[in-house]
Amino acid sequence: MKSKGLDFKHKEVVNINDGKRLGFVQDVTANLEDGMITSIIVPGNTRFFGMLSGNNDIVIPWENIKCIGEDIILVDI
């Protein structure tokens, strides 16, 4: 099976500052006028096995993405 370049949901996000694994991409946001991706969204930490958790999603601006590999995205946050 051939992989698509924009298949972000199967890529794990790692912060290069502390080596912390942030999780897998949940969603992307884009500017609809020019079709450019503006950020990626990673689910934040959940408490009590997902119960009583607020919207803790981590929004990472495109400018903070340093490298996109086959199975990992390195970010600087």
matplotlib code that plots the C-alpha trace (Angstrom):
import matplotlib.pyplot as plt

x = [0.0, 1.4, 1.5, 0.3, 2.3, -0.5, -1.4, -0.7, -3.0, -0.5, 2.5, 3.6, 4.5, 7.7, 8.9, 12.6, 13.1, 12.5, 12.0, 8.5, 6.1, 3.0, 0.9, -0.5, -2.0, -5.7, -6.5, -5.1, -6.2, -5.9, -6.4, -9.2, -8.3, -4.8, -5.1, -2.1, -1.9, -1.7, -1.4, -1.7, -3.7, -2.6, -4.9, -3.9, -3.6, -6.8, -7.5, -9.4, -9.3, -10.9, -13.6, -13.9, -11.3, -11.6, -10.5, -6.7, -5.8, -2.3, -2.4, 1.0, 1.5, 3.0, 6.0, 6.9, 7.1, 10.7, 10.7, 8.1, 9.3, 7.5, 6.2, 7.1, 6.8, 9.4, 8.1, 9.7, 7.3]
y = [0.0, 3.4, 6.1, 9.6, 12.6, 14.3, 11.2, 12.9, 10.7, 7.8, 10.0, 10.5, 14.0, 14.5, 17.8, 18.3, 20.5, 17.8, 14.6, 14.3, 12.2, 14.2, 11.6, 11.1, 13.9, 14.2, 16.9, 19.6, 23.2, 24.9, 28.2, 27.5, 30.4, 29.1, 25.5, 25.7, 23.8, 26.3, 23.9, 20.3, 19.3, 16.6, 15.4, 16.8, 14.8, 13.3, 12.6, 9.7, 7.6, 10.3, 11.3, 14.9, 16.0, 19.4, 20.4, 20.1, 19.7, 20.9, 23.2, 23.3, 26.1, 25.1, 27.3, 25.0, 21.9, 21.1, 17.8, 15.4, 11.8, 8.6, 7.9, 10.9, 14.7, 16.7, 20.0, 22.8, 23.9]
z = [0.0, -1.0, 1.7, 1.0, 1.9, 3.9, 5.9, 9.2, 11.4, 11.4, 12.5, 16.1, 17.2, 19.3, 20.8, 20.0, 23.1, 25.7, 23.7, 24.9, 22.8, 22.4, 20.6, 17.2, 15.0, 15.6, 13.0, 10.8, 10.2, 6.9, 5.2, 2.8, 0.5, -0.4, 0.7, 3.0, 6.3, 9.2, 12.2, 13.4, 16.5, 19.0, 21.8, 25.2, 28.4, 29.7, 33.4, 35.0, 31.8, 29.7, 32.2, 33.3, 30.8, 29.2, 25.7, 26.3, 22.6, 21.7, 18.6, 16.9, 14.3, 11.0, 11.7, 14.7, 12.6, 12.0, 10.2, 8.8, 8.4, 7.4, 10.8, 13.0, 13.1, 15.0, 16.5, 18.5, 21.2]

ax = plt.figure().add_subplot(projection="3d")
ax.plot(x, y, z, "-o")
ax.set_aspect("equal")
plt.show()
